[in-house]
Amino acid sequence: MFLDISFMDAVGGVGKSTVAVNLAMSLAIKGLRTGLLDADIYGPSIPLLLKAKDATVRRSSINIKNVCPLTADSNDLLKFISFGHVNPNAGAPGAVNYRKYLVCTITLNRIPRVENLPH
C-alpha cells in the first residue's frame, strides 16, 4: 500500500513541518516504512525538528545523480531528506536568494532523485 500526503501553503510559520514530522514519526512508530521530503527551499526546518543518525548527505552508489535519504535517530523506519541538509545555509541571513524559475527547476528536477525514500 502506498500513501502520499502533502502539506503545502504559501504562508510560512503555520506548522506544516511540525505536523509533517509528527505524522511521519507516528506512522514509523506503528511500524510503517515512512519517508519525509522537505522541499522548502527558503526556510527548511526539518533539520531542526528531526535528528539524523548521520546527517552527512551521500550520493547513491547506484546512480551518482541521486542522494540517499537520512535515517531518523529515533526510528530506523523513518527516512528523510531536506534542502537544509543539501544546503546548510538555506534560510539563513545572507543565504542564496533563489529566483522563481530556479526554485521550480530545483523542485521538479531534484526531488525525484532521492534514492530509496520509502513510497
C-alpha positions in Angstrom: 0.0 0.0 0.0 1.3 3.5 -0.9 0.0 6.7 0.6 1.3 10.1 -0.4 0.4 13.0 2.0 1.5 16.6 1.1 1.5 19.7 3.3 1.6 22.9 1.2 0.8 26.6 1.8 2.2 29.9 0.6 2.2 31.1 4.2 5.2 30.5 6.5 5.1 29.7 10.2 1.8 27.8 10.3 3.1 24.5 11.4 3.3 22.4 8.2 6.7 20.9 9.1 5.7 20.2 12.7 2.6 18.4 11.6 4.5 16.5 8.9 7.2 15.4 11.3 4.7 14.3 13.9 2.6 12.4 11.4 5.7 10.7 9.9 7.1 9.7 13.3 3.6 8.4 14.4 3.5 6.2 11.2 7.0 4.9 11.8 6.3 4.1 15.4 3.3 2.0 14.2 5.9 0.0 12.1 5.3 1.6 8.7 8.2 2.5 6.4 7.9 6.2 6.2 9.6 8.8 4.0 9.6 12.6 4.6 10.8 15.1 2.0 11.2 18.7 3.0 11.2 20.7 -0.3 11.1 24.1 1.4 14.0 25.9 -0.3 13.8 29.2 1.5 13.4 28.1 5.1 13.8 24.3 5.6 13.1 23.4 9.3 13.2 19.5 9.1 16.9 19.6 10.1 15.9 21.4 13.3 12.9 19.1 14.1 14.5 15.6 13.3 17.9 14.3 14.3 19.6 12.0 11.9 21.8 9.1 12.9 24.3 10.6 10.5 23.5 13.9 8.8 26.0 13.5 6.0 24.3 13.6 2.6 25.8 10.9 0.4 25.5 10.1 -3.2 23.8 6.9 -4.2 26.1 4.1 -5.2 23.5 3.1 -7.8 23.2 6.5 -9.5 25.6 9.3 -8.6 23.0 11.9 -9.6 20.8 10.7 -6.7 21.3 11.2 -2.9 20.5 8.7 -0.2 17.9 9.7 2.5 18.9 10.1 6.1 17.7 7.8 8.8 16.0 9.2 11.9 18.0 8.8 15.1 14.9 7.7 17.0 13.4 5.3 14.4 15.0 3.3 11.6 11.7 3.1 9.7 11.7 6.9 9.2 13.9 8.1 6.3 14.0 11.8 5.4 15.9 14.4 3.4 15.7 18.2 3.4 17.0 21.0 1.3 18.5 22.1 4.6 20.8 19.0 4.6 21.8 19.6 1.0 22.4 23.4 1.5 23.0 24.0 5.2 22.9 27.8 4.7 19.3 27.7 3.3 17.1 30.1 5.1 19.9 31.8 6.9 20.6 35.6 6.6 22.7 36.2 3.6 21.8 32.8 2.1 21.3 32.5 -1.7 18.1 34.1 -2.8 16.7 31.8 -5.5 14.7 33.1 -8.4 11.3 31.6 -9.1 12.4 29.7 -12.2 15.3 28.2 -10.3 13.1 27.1 -7.4 10.8 25.3 -10.0 13.9 23.7 -11.6 15.3 22.6 -8.2 11.9 21.3 -7.0 11.0 19.4 -10.2 14.4 18.0 -11.1 16.0 17.3 -7.7 13.2 15.9 -5.6 12.7 12.7 -7.6 16.4 12.0 -7.1 16.3 10.7 -3.6 17.3 7.0 -3.7 15.2 4.5 -1.7 12.9 7.0 0.0 10.0 4.9 1.1 6.9 5.4 -1.0 
